Amino acid sequence: MSEPANPPPDQPGVRRPERAAIAETSEGAQELAPRAATRPEELRREVGAVLRIPEGGTIDTGDIDVERTSDETMIINMGPQHPSTHGVLRLMLELDGETVLRTKPVIGYLHTGMEKTGEELTYVQGGTNVTRMDYLSPLTNELVFALATEALLGVEMPPRATWIRMLMSELQRVSSHLMWMATNGMDLGSTSMMIYGFREREMILAFYEKTTGLRMNHNYIRPGGVAADLPDGWEDDVAVICETILERTYEYDELLTGQPIFRERMDGVGNITAEEALALSVTGPILRSTGVAWDLRRTMPYLAYDELDFDVIVGTYGDNFDRYAIRLNEIRESIKLIRQIAERMPPGDYRVQDRKVTPPPRARIDESMEALIHHFKIFTEGFRVPEGEVYAAIESPRGEIGCYLVSDGTSKPYRMHIRGPSFVNLQAVPTLLRGGLIADAVAIISSVDPVMGEVDR
């Protein structure tokens, strides 16, 4: 006898495959529920009506439609395997035809657990962990962790260490924005921009390999300074990088900025207001695209940025094109900064000469048993950090990245939390997508520039 086509649910030994599949793929409360099953207050929150705006501001919510019945719309998945979600990001979209009504980002598929891992590593080992969060800007991760650790230690950096950190950070900003230019071009159908962006970025990665030994995930910026001094001939390498990339940015201008199809996909698409951006706590190019000149290098200077001359690039309309123009011009501003840093690079030590924090020079290990023991203890036991808590924040290519550390006086952080800009900026996706077309979703997600290693840290 054959089994019945629709066995009753309580029949033993019979599995209903469609129900099992739903249960296995459900992300619970993270998922976007059908409109009919969503409370009005939750619905308003999902479409961006309920935002905490500072200083008594308001947002007009008169066009928020919560009465639409569920049979008029459909919910679809975009990702987490979609090539244009820039990583393992899953978006659930409610569509009315081709118009996006609601969006819910679903995260957690990368599940790296780096913050909890960081609490099991010494401060010396911590750089190897945090460098892998934003894998397109690893030196930025290392810098914010090092600054937080040094604030607890109370050590003062030698000037050369500070300026080397600025040089590497600005090269990192150029590298990250070049990667965005490449992938954003590909998302909009420009395979040429993909090739050009990777071509120019390769010059910076080659310099990183020459300086740190690695192209990515360097563990170069460490508590107490940097791992090694700049290599011989670094000035010539940096000069060639600056001259070549600056010239190529004008070629990108010619390729993209005035191109009619590119402008159609960017102008007036993915708009966000300054009030909405501030309410959602977004930072970086998304916030600056609304006209808010917030850049931590200028507004809350760290390292020696207050000694350098540069402009904070802002937009007007808060759309995709503003975010493109900001990143393109930030490449040029970073090149201006890199040239100033190269001209003013001071001589001296590249790390603090505090034996409690800094290992001995490599050559000394072969000559002295005390140096060998010192080196062994630094890299096995680490150094103890005084009790306390601290928050350090810097401007990454994607916005404000912060590191909150709590020390209990041991060689490992008691608590570590990273304020990742990609994680916070993803809150803006429902606001950016609402009312747009499904065809615009790819361009808008690209304009946010999320890095999922930082989101799922």
TORSE-325665 format. One record per atom (N, C-alpha, C): residue in three letters; x, y, z. Coordinates in steps of 0.001 Angstrom, whole numbers, plus 500000, padded with zeros to 6 digits. Example, Ala and Ser with C-alpha at 12.3 -4.5 7.8 and 13.67 -1.06 7.14 Angstrom:
<recs>
ala513190494310507800ala512300495500507800ala513200496700507800ser512850497750507080ser513670498940507140ser512900500030507870
</recs>
This chain:
<recs>
met500842498804500000met500000500000500000met500878501246500000ser500460502218499265ser501188503480499278ser500707504333500436glu501618505253500915glu501255506130502020glu500250507179501540pro499391507639502406pro498449508686502012pro499196509952501594ala498615510667500638ala499279511863500112ala499494512918501179asn498538513079502095asn498634514071503159asn498400513402504506pro499428512753505092pro499240512045506358pro498900513021507464pro498103512607508429pro497787513485509565pro499045513815510346pro499081515000510961pro500321515442511635pro500692514577512823asp499746513896513445asp500074513113514636asp500401511669514310gln500476511291513052gln500777509906512685gln502233509594512994pro502551508596513812pro503949508319514193pro504770507838513001gly506026508234513016gly506970507760512011gly506874508444510672val506011509431510563val505862510118509289val506331511561509460arg507238511997508614arg507793513347508684arg507194514202507582arg506787515388507947arg506263516309506953arg507427517182506460pro507989516882505310pro509229517556504903pro509100519067504800glu507935519578504337glu507831521023504187glu507880521714505541arg507276521140506581arg507326521741507909arg508729521665508491ala509410520540508287ala510776520396508806ala511699521430508187ala511514521668506886ala512378522645506214ala512157524042506781ile510896524384507048ile510617525708507616ile511261525853508983ala511139524809509810ala511698524873511153ala513217524998511123glu513858524325510177glu515319524333510123glu515873525665509649thr515122526396508819thr515650527639508269thr515146528875508996ser514267528721509970ser513702529882510650ser514735530539511562glu514767531872511527glu515624532645512421glu514806533307513526gly513589532837513731gly512767533307514848gly512396534773514728ala512604535511515819ala512169536904515874ala512908537795514894gln514068537338514419gln514802538145513435gln514062538260512118glu513221537242511797glu512625537197510471glu511495538206510330leu511190538529509094leu510115539452508765leu508804538674508696ala507880538968509608ala506595538276509638ala505653538870508602pro504652538111508138pro503663538688507215pro502988539905507836arg502552540812506996arg501948542054507470arg500750541790508372ala499946540785508016ala498745540503508805ala499087540010510207ala500291539446510374ala500679538907511683ala501579539863512463thr501719541096511984thr502597542072512624thr501774543161513279arg502039543456514549arg501310544500515263arg501603545863514632pro500647546778514678pro500872548096514048pro502104548813514573glu502371548747515888glu503535549452516418glu504838548839515914glu504838547496515758glu506021546836515208glu506178547180513730leu505050547263513040leu505080547610511622leu505647549005511423arg505212549950512235arg505731551311512124arg507231551348512424arg507651550522513384arg509065550487513719arg509873549944512535glu509341548924511868glu510074548306510765glu510190549230509558val509193550089509355val509269550982508205val509884552328508574gly510407552441509790gly511194553606510133gly510431554749510745ala509199554488511199ala508427555584511778ala508833555885513208val509288554876513937val509611555048515350val511129555165515479leu511606556381515564leu513029556641515701leu513233557585516867arg514269557332517648arg514586558227518753arg515457559357518227ile514856560520518099ile515557561653517514ile516017562572518637pro517290562973518630pro517786563818519714pro517175565213519694glu517107565824520867glu516742567227521031glu515382567563520445gly514436566659520629gly513049566970520312gly512704567058518850gly513541566547517935gly513202566576516519gly512059565628516206thr511451565785515053thr510346564927514643thr510543564491513200ile509895563379512869ile509897562875511499ile508449562740511056asp508129563200509861asp506768563109509347asp506462561656509005thr505483561072509684thr505133559660509457thr503771559534508797gly503308560602508178gly501979560572507595gly501836559597506445asp502949559255505774asp502836558354504628asp503084556898505008ile503172556619506308ile503384555236506736ile502072554466506606asp502065553452505746asp500853552683505473asp500900551392506275val500017551271507271val499992550058508077val498724549255507844glu497886549701506926glu496605549044506728glu496602548073505551arg497668548071504784arg497696547229503595arg497519545765503974thr496664545043503288thr496384543653503637thr497463542746503078ser497604541576503718ser498721540702503394ser498612540098502005asp497402539952501442asp497294539302500140asp497734540213498988glu498037541489499291glu498518542392498260glu500035542368498124thr500721541765499058thr502184541812499078thr502756540407499169met504067540333498961met504766539058499163met506109539335499819ile506597538353500560ile507877538450501251ile508864537528500552ile510023538069500201ile511059537272499548ile512368537414500310asn513260536468500089asn514613536515500650asn515591537030499606met516520537849500064met517680538225499251met518914537890500073gly519639536902499669gly520773536430500462gly520346535307501389pro521258534743502218pro522617535239502472pro523666534829501446gln523259534116500389gln524256533691499406gln524303534607498195his523529535692498211his523468536578497052his524788537318496880pro525345537334495674pro526665537968495499pro526677539467495787ser525529540127495711ser525502541575495906ser525125541993497317thr525045541046498260thr524817541433499656thr526129541626500399his527243541581499669his528564541929500228his528903541072501441gly528641539786501348gly528911538887502460gly527653538103502801val527706537426503943val526582536573504318val525507537391505029leu524939538356504329leu523826539165504812leu522551538660504160arg521519538466504988arg520216538058504472arg519233539199504683leu518536539567503620leu517497540585503708leu516157539943503390met515173540194504239met513806539796503932met513056541051503485leu512490540993502302leu511852542151501686leu510367541888501500glu509527542819501914glu508102542762501583glu507882543643500371leu507346543053499302leu507194543749498038leu505729543932497684asp505419545083497129asp504139545328496477asp504462545513495001gly504355544433494247gly504863544449492888gly506376544499492922glu506955545581492399glu508410545748492441glu508829546790493467thr507883547295494262thr508186548333495251thr508451547697496601val509530548099497245val509898547575498567val509112548339499631leu508332547605500426leu507567548224501510leu508301548113502840arg508799546928503127arg509498546702504397arg510748545892504120thr511733546072504976thr512982545318504875thr513430544924506273lys513942543719506412lys514508543309507696lys515827542593507452pro516949543199507864pro518222542481507765pro518270541348508790val518701540191508355val518873539030509237val520357538702509247ile520969538740510425ile522417538600510527ile522757537385511399gly524030537103511501gly524486536023512376gly525016534816511646tyr525115534861510332tyr525536533679509575tyr527055533493509573leu527801534529509917leu529261534401509946leu529750533945511320his528999534294512363his529207533811513748his530670533623514141thr531433534725514117thr532851534602514454thr533118534649515960gly532292535365516725gly532474535414518178gly533780536054518612met534221537107517920met535548537661518184met535623538408519507glu534525539006519948glu534571539725521228glu534803538754522382lys534090537643522401lys534300536654523467lys535668535992523323thr536096535760522109thr537441535221521896thr538491536174522450gly538274537482522253gly539225538478522738gly539398538471524236glu538375537996524970glu538468537929526430glu539261536716526902glu539598535822525968glu540412534655526297glu541839534782525767leu542149535912525144leu543490536157524623leu544143537285525411thr545455537248525521thr546163538342526191thr546109539587525309tyr546455540723525911tyr546491541965525143tyr547519541882524016val548574541109524219val549579540930523173val548989540158522004gln548162539151522305gln547569538324521262gln546339538969520623gly545778539999521276gly544500540555520835gly544509541090519428gly545641541622518986gly545708542183517640gly545455541156516557thr545868539911516775thr545648538855515771thr544174538511515653asn543392538845516677asn541954538548516678asn541168539689516028val541357540916516518val540542542030516039val540848542400514588thr542039542098514108thr542395542464512734thr541511541774511711arg540847540686512114arg540027539919511180arg538559540339511178met538201541344511956met536787541769511985met536422542442510655asp536821543682510481asp536621544363509208asp537803543981508329tyr537635542921507556tyr538771542361506823tyr539178543223505629leu538411544272505318leu538838545223504293leu539583546403504894ser539600546475506210ser540316547552506897ser540945547022508184pro541804546013508064pro542324545356509274pro543154546262510179leu543926547189509597leu544773548048510427leu543942548999511281thr542756549365510815thr541867550198511616thr541438549459512878asn541108548184512735asn540733547370513903asn541879547298514900glu543076547064514383glu544245546961515258glu544496548275515983leu544312549399515277leu544596550704515866leu543657551008517025val542362550773516863val541423551129517934val541643550244519159phe541988548974518944phe542284548087520075phe543553548537520789ala544572548913520015ala545832549366520609ala545627550662521401leu544845551603520862leu544610552867521562leu543871552644522879ala542900551735522885ala542172551441524123ala543104550808525154thr543930549861524725thr544869549200525636thr545872550204526194glu546394551080525344glu547381552067525783glu546780553092526737ala545493553389526573ala544840554305527512ala544781553692528907leu544565552384528976leu544571551701530278leu545986551611530851leu546953551372529971leu548347551260530424leu548927552611530835gly548430553681530215gly548970555005530508gly550315555260529874val550621554587528759val551909554790528093val551757555852527013glu552854556537526713glu552854557582525699glu553661557117524502met553057557250523308met553693556762522090met554837557670521645pro555932557088521144pro556944557905520462pro556318558544519221pro556736559754518863pro556126560434517702pro556168559603516422arg557278558909516185arg557366558134514938arg556304557042514885ala556045556384515996ala555017555345516036ala553650555937515683thr553361557124516218thr552080557778515927thr551946558099514450trp552997558621513843trp552913559027512441trp552915557816511511ile553609556742511880ile553528555508511076ile552099554978511110arg551465555029512283arg550078554574512375arg549161555396511475met549366556717511432met548542557557510564met548774557216509093leu550040557014508724leu550356556669507336leu549641555387506925met549758554351507760met549154553065507419met547628553150507428ser547060553937508337ser545604554066508407ser545047554764507176glu545734555801506700glu545234556512505516glu545418555674504249leu546509554929504156leu546635553977503052leu545510552950503107gln545141552548504335gln544051551594504504gln542720552177504044arg542505553475504326arg541264554124503887arg541184554134502353val542294554452501705val542328554444500244val542041553036499724ser542694552047500315ser542504550654499896ser541056550224500046ser540439550559501184ser539045550164501432ser538094550847500450his538296552148500221his537415552855499289his537612552361497852leu538837551967497495leu539056551392496168leu538297550078496018met538291549276497067met537517548035497018met536030548340496864trp535559549386497563trp534144549754497415trp533859550237496001met534739551067495445met534546551542494077met534449550360493114ala535290549351493349ala535293548176492472ala534000547388492583thr533601547056493814thr532418546215493991thr531136546980493680asn531100548269493985asn529926549069493640asn529784549159492122gly530916549303491433gly530856549304489971gly530312547995489437met530764546892490010met530265545583489559met528780545427489863asp528340545899491034asp526922545805491380asp526041546566490391leu526609547629489801leu525831548426488852leu526120548040487395gly526923546997487215gly527162546491485868gly528434546962485209ser529329547629485960ser530576548120485373ser531714547162485714thr531955546203484852thr533063545275485090thr534404545987484982ser534464547079484217ser535714547833484099ser536136548386485449met535178548973486203met535510549542487507met535986548461488466met535450547261488347met535906546149489189met537387545869488928ile537761545841487676ile539156545566487316ile540063546699487789tyr539651547937487544tyr540495549078487893tyr540666549209489410gly539582549024490154gly539663549141491605gly540625548135492209phe540558546899491742phe541476545875492249phe542909546163491803arg543059546696490609arg544407547003490101arg545106548026490987glu544403549099491349glu545018550131492172glu545209549653493608arg544248548911494118arg544363548407495496arg545571547487495639glu545905546791494573glu547034545860494613glu548338546568494958met548489547826494548met549702548587494865met549836548772496377ile548714549070497036ile548759549283498489ile549010547964499207leu548374546887498754leu548593545590499402leu550045545134499238ala550649545441498111ala552064545086497917ala552940545860498897phe552622547133499130phe553382547913500113phe553164547363501517tyr551941546962501830tyr551681546358503134tyr552495545078503316glu552552544274502270glu553324543026502378glu554803543326502616lys555285544359501976lys556689544747502150lys556946545259503566thr555949545923504166thr556127546545505482thr555805545595506626thr554706544861506510thr554214544037507625thr554456542552507425gly554746542150506188gly554913540735505887gly553645540086505375leu552512540795505449leu551235540213505021leu550439541243504231arg549562540733503362arg548688541619502583arg547457542021503393met546988541152504254met545823541426505097met546067540799506466asn545236541223507460asn545310540639508812asn546741540693509352his547237541907509519his548675542116509679his549199541888511100asn548428542248512128asn548941542339513491asn550182543229513510tyr550084544359512833tyr551217545284512709tyr551125546393513755ile549943546980513925ile549747547999514963ile549429547270516262arg550318547404517230arg550205546651518487arg550227547612519669pro549693547193520817pro549826548033522019pro551300548358522269gly551635549637522282gly553019550052522479gly553692550571521233gly553012550520520075gly553626551029518852gly553259550197517653val554253549903516806val554046549050515639val555083547934515678ala554832546877514895ala555679545684514979ala557073545904514406ala557197546774513401ala558495546992512749ala558511548383512139asp559696548895511915asp559831550202511283asp559495550094509787leu559305551239509165leu559036551253507733leu560264550747506973pro560069550047505842pro561213549475505114pro562003550543504379asp563203550209504007asp564034551122503212asp563329551443501898gly563373552705501516gly562760553127500262gly561261553320500332trp560725553375501545trp559268553509501668trp558766554826501096glu559580555877501181glu559146557169500644glu558857557078499149asp559713556387498401asp559498556245496953asp558255555415496668asp558068554344497423asp556884553505497225asp555601554304497456val555575555077498547val554380555860498876val554148556938497828ala555204557560497336ala555065558604496317ala554450558044495040val554888556859494630val554334556230493425val552861555876493633ile552530555343494813ile551135555008495112ile550258556252495020cys550694557333495652cys549888558559495669cys549712559127494267glu550806559202493519glu550745559799492185glu549855558976491261thr550006557655491316thr549253556783490403thr547763556796490727ile547421556609492016ile546006556497492381ile545293557830492203leu545957558939492536leu545320560244492348leu544975560468490878glu545894560119489989glu545633560278488554glu544482559388488108arg544432558179488661arg543385557243488247arg542005557678488744thr541932558414489857thr540616558849490342thr539927559746489313tyr540693560481488543tyr540085561317487506tyr539612560468486328glu540245559320486123glu539739558375485128glu538425557759485601tyr538323557481486919tyr537050556971487455tyr535945558006487252asp536307559282487465asp535349560373487242asp534795560309485824glu535708560152484866glu535301560127483465glu534476558887483148leu534821557765483793leu534128556502483530leu532718556483484119leu532568557021485338leu531321556838486078leu530504558105486277thr531140559187486724thr530391560319487274thr529375560889486297gly529746561035485040gly528807561603484080gly528080560577483245gln528266559299483550gln527673558241482726gln526168558174482986pro525317558306481957pro523863558419482183pro523251557248482933ile523646556022482607ile523060554860483287ile523473554856484754phe524747555157485016phe525229555223486401phe524452556269487188arg524231557437486615arg523517558499487322arg522064558101487581glu521443557413486643glu520063556963486848glu519959556019488041arg520988555191488230arg520969554229489326arg521346554861490672met521917556065490647met522458556661491867met521720557922492315asp521358558801491390asp520737560081491754asp519349559861492357gly519152560382493560gly517839560310494181gly517435558924494648val518361557989494675val518067556606495095val518660556379496485gly517882555764497371gly518378555473498718gly518565556711499563asn517603557620499513asn517728558866500284asn517550558630501775ile518274559405502566ile518099559437504015ile518367560868504475thr517581561338505431thr517763562698505934thr518758562712507075ala519260563910507394ala520200564047508510ala519535563629509814glu518248563981509997glu517539563615511234glu517423562106511369glu517099561426510276glu516992559964510322glu518346559332510589ala519384559839509935ala520724559274510111ala521197559429511558leu520974560595512152leu521369560808513544leu520549559931514484ala519253559785514195ala518404558950515046ala518826557494515012leu519348557056513869leu519780555662513713leu521234555450514103ser521926556520514509ser523324556458514958ser524288556037513863val523921556227512604val524855555871511536val525963556909511465thr527124556487510989thr528290557357510883thr528967557111509542gly530067557802509325gly530831557604508108gly530190558273506900pro530470557759505705pro529938558378504486pro528411558475504450ile527705557565505109ile526233557649505104ile525781558909505836leu526344559168507009leu525975560372507752leu526450561628507028arg527679561608506536arg528206562797505863arg527469563085504563ser526843562061503947ser526089562304502715ser524866563166502962thr524412563270504217thr523247564103504544thr523639565543504870gly524927565852504837gly525391567208505112gly525956567406506495val526001566347507319val526550566437508680val528056566190508605ala528845567191508932ala530314567094508819ala530890566445510072trp530625565156510234trp531100564431511421trp532170563435510993asp533398563747511345asp534550562886511063asp535429562948512299leu535649561822512953leu536375561814514232leu537799562342514086arg538371562265512912arg539713562818512719arg539717564333512912arg538553564966512668arg538444566408512816arg537675566789514083thr536572566083514375thr535707566481515487thr536236566000516844met536913564853516878met537511564338518119met538890563791517774pro539860564686517479pro541141564240516910pro541872563232517792tyr542496562281517145tyr543360561285517796tyr544652561221517002leu545631560462517490leu546967560441516898leu547441561889516724ala547798562300515505ala548247563687515296ala547468564338514157tyr546202563965513991tyr545400564502512887tyr545152566000513033asp545197566491514280asp544982567932514461asp546156568759513938glu547256568108513559glu548401568822513005glu548417568804511472leu547414568169510871leu547389568004509422leu546254568815508803asp546416569121507531asp545431569912506791asp544646568991505866phe543333568917506074phe542472568128505193phe541034568610505345asp540213568262504380asp538807568661504372asp537925567465504705val536799567728505383val535774566716505622val534777566821504478ile534631565761503700ile533771565764502522ile532333565463502946val531402566299502547val529987566097502883val529152566173501617gly527948565604501706gly526996565663500604gly525840566588500939thr524767566452500179thr523602567319500343thr522311566530500437tyr522155565524499572tyr520868564855499418tyr520771563522500154gly521885562978500624gly521844561705501339gly521462560542500459asp521818560597499163asp521460559507498254asp522697558710497855asn522485557724496987asn523585556866496563asn524707557667495919phe524355558665495119phe525398559422494420phe526253560216495398asp525637560782496425asp526422561502497433asp527418560569498110arg526970559359498419arg527877558413499095arg529015557985498166tyr528720557868496865tyr529774557584495883tyr530770558744495809ala530249559964495692ala531114561136495537ala531971561354496771ile531414561081497956ile532178561243499199ile533353560282499223arg533114559025498889arg534210558045498940arg535276558342497888leu534855558760496711leu535830559100495669leu536699560267496126asn536091561292496694asn536869562457497126asn537641562192498410glu537185561250499240glu537973560887500420glu539263560183500028ile539257559476498903ile540515558905498400ile541513560035498141arg541045561106497513arg541934562233497200arg542392562946498472glu541490563090499448glu541881563728500705glu542897562874501457ser542726561549501430ser543681560667502106ser545043560737501445ile545062560854500131ile546343561007499433ile547021562308499856lys546225563367500022lys546787564631500512lys547376564444501915leu546676563682502765leu547178563405504113leu548449562566504075ile548458561547503215ile549621560655503132ile550868561436502734arg550714562362501801arg551869563169501370arg552379564059502496gln551460564628503277gln551892565439504424gln552619564580505452ile552083563391505712ile552697562500506701ile554087562081506239ala554217561742504955ala555520561316504438ala556554562434504559glu556137563675504316glu557070564806504410glu557497565078505851arg556599564821506806arg556859565209508195arg557158564017509104met557402562847508538met557660561658509355met558879561882510262pro558686561841511578pro559815562108512482pro560715560881512636pro561959561077513002pro562842559944513308pro562565559431514712gly563253558362515104gly563136557870516470gly562591556458516551asp562132556100517737asp561635554744517995asp560262554539517373tyr560012553301516936tyr558697552960516388tyr557828552235517428arg558341552090518659arg557544551530519752arg558122552016521074val557328551955522119val557765552461523423val558888551573523960gln559807552187524668gln560913551434525257gln560596551131526726asp559488550469526932asp559057550035528263asp559145548519528293arg560069547995529076arg560331546552529075arg559119545732529505lys558189546351530235lys556995545613530645lys556029545389529487val556126546230528459val555183546174527337val555848545693526057thr557098546083525842thr557766545872524559thr558762544728524644pro558715543774523714pro559726542703523701pro561081543242523276pro562145542522523563pro563489542977523169pro563672542888521660pro564644543628521113pro564931543510519672pro565303542075519315arg564956541679518104arg565182540293517677arg566659539907517793ala567557540798517451ala568986540462517492ala569458540158518904arg568852540774519912arg569267540569521301arg568940539163521784ile567930538539521197ile567504537210521670ile568619536188521459asp569405536360520394asp570498535433520101asp571723535687520979glu571741536817521698glu572936537198522452glu572759537104523960ser571507537163524426ser571289537301525864ser570198536339526338met570497535562527395met569505534685527980met568375535497528609glu568724536658529222glu567693537512529821glu566723538016528750ala567268538396527585ala566403538857526495ala565489537733526002leu566022536520525938leu565212535370525509leu564071535118526493ile564373535159527792ile563346534953528816ile562297536072528745his562777537303528586his561880538457528481his560925538286527293his561471537911526142his560670537693524940his559650536573525181phe560088535495525793phe559213534338526046phe558051534729526957lys558317535485527996lys557267535853528948lys556267536834528330ile556759537778527516ile555844538733526875ile554844538007525988phe555329537029525217phe554460536383524223phe553723535163524761thr554031534717525947thr553261533607526539thr552324534106527634glu552858534904528551glu552032535401529646glu551399536743529340gly552012537538528455gly551528538890528187gly551946539845529285phe551399541069529240phe551688542058530283phe550389542385531012arg550532542722532281arg549347543053533085arg548942544507532835val547639544713532768val547075546041532513val546334546490533768pro546560547714534241pro545883548179535458pro544358548095535333glu543703547914536478glu542249547842536488glu541638549143535960gly540512549011535287gly539810550190534783gly539000549845533551glu538321550836533031glu537562550669531793glu537785551883530905val537679551668529591val537987552737528656val537220552499527364tyr536897553594526676tyr536319553512525324tyr537154554390524410ala537671553813523367ala538438554555522365ala537716554444521029ala537662555538520268ala536959555536518988ala537800556246517937ile537765555733516717ile538474556341515594ile537558556300514369glu537984556945513301glu537208557006512057glu537716555940511101ser536923554882510940ser537256553853509958ser536672554253508612pro536995553557507535pro536391553906506234pro534874553822506230arg534289553076507177arg532838552914507218arg532173553763508300gly532940554437509146gly532357555262510191gly533089555074511507glu532410555377512605glu533041555303513921glu533180553852514371ile534416553432514578ile534671552128515196ile535222552400516586gly534622551781517579gly535014551999518963gly535368550694519646cys536239550772520626cys536633549607521410cys536438549925522880tyr535580549152523535tyr535333549291524967tyr536032548139525674leu536954548463526559leu537709547454527297leu537503547631528794val537358546513529491val537348546498530951val538493545600531399ser539383546146532232ser540513545375532742ser540308545066534215asp540626543830534612asp540578543444536028asp541983543298536609gly542963543867535913gly544331543834536417gly545151542665535938thr544556541782535113thr545290540627534598thr545825540940533204ser546333539918532542ser546906540104531209ser545874539919530105lys544607539659530494lys543542539490529498lys542411540468529796pro541718540963528773pro540561541839529037pro539464541072529780tyr538873541724530786tyr537717541131531459tyr536500541194530549arg536343542316529830arg535285542462528837arg535830543256527646met535405542865526458met535752543615525259met534514543728524387his534219544939523956his533101545151523037his533540546116521951ile533183545800520724ile533517546641519578ile532247547308519066arg532323548618518907arg531230549356518266arg531535549355516772gly530970548401516057gly531277548252514645gly530386549119513775pro530955549970512917pro530119550840512086pro529234550087511104ser529709548961510559ser528865548198509639ser527616547680510341phe527768547217511574phe526633546705512358phe525601547803512582val526059548975513015val525132550075513292val524529550609511993asn525341550730510953asn524847551296509700asn523797550420509034leu523786549122509317leu522770548248508739leu521367548629509206gln521275549334510347gln519965549793510799gln519310550715509785ala520121551365508967ala519586552323508011ala519012551661506769val519286550375506562val518864549723505317val517345549778505116pro516501549460506133pro515052549568505899pro514609550974505506thr515212551998506111thr514876553378505758thr515326553709504343leu516509553248503956leu517033553534502622leu516234552832501526leu515778551603501806leu515109550808500781leu513629551124500650arg513002551641501694arg511552551795501701arg511082552708500571gly510119552187499805gly509549552954498705gly510329552868497412gly511500552220497443gly512290552065496229gly511906550808495475leu512561550577494370leu512308549393493556leu513257548272493958ile512824547044493706ile513676545898494027ile514985545985493239ala514948546572492039ala516169546720491240ala517164547661491900asp516663548591492736asp517560549528493420asp518174548935494681ala517650547806495151ala518124547249496423ala519615546938496369val520081546383495244val521497546033495117val522369547278495222ala521971548354494528ala522759549590494542ala522770550212495936ile521641550145496650ile521561550758497977ile522383549971498988ile522285548647498960ile523086547826499884ile524565548093499651ser524953548206498387ser526355548491498071ser526774549841498634ser525879550830498590ser526234552170499059ser526447552219500566val525895551246501306val526106551164502759val527509550637503062asp528048549819502158asp529399549261502293asp529545548430503570pro528668547445503777pro528799546626504995pro529892545567504849val530565545283505954val531523544172506021val531023543219507100met530653542025506698met529923541148507616met530825540559508706gly532132540528508488gly533025540090509556gly532943540995510760glu532636542273510530glu532499543234511625glu531093543162512230val530098542838511403val528710542742511888val528544541551512813asp529062540416512398asp528879539160513154asp530061538857514053arg530730539898514526arg531926539692515346arg531562539009516657
</recs>
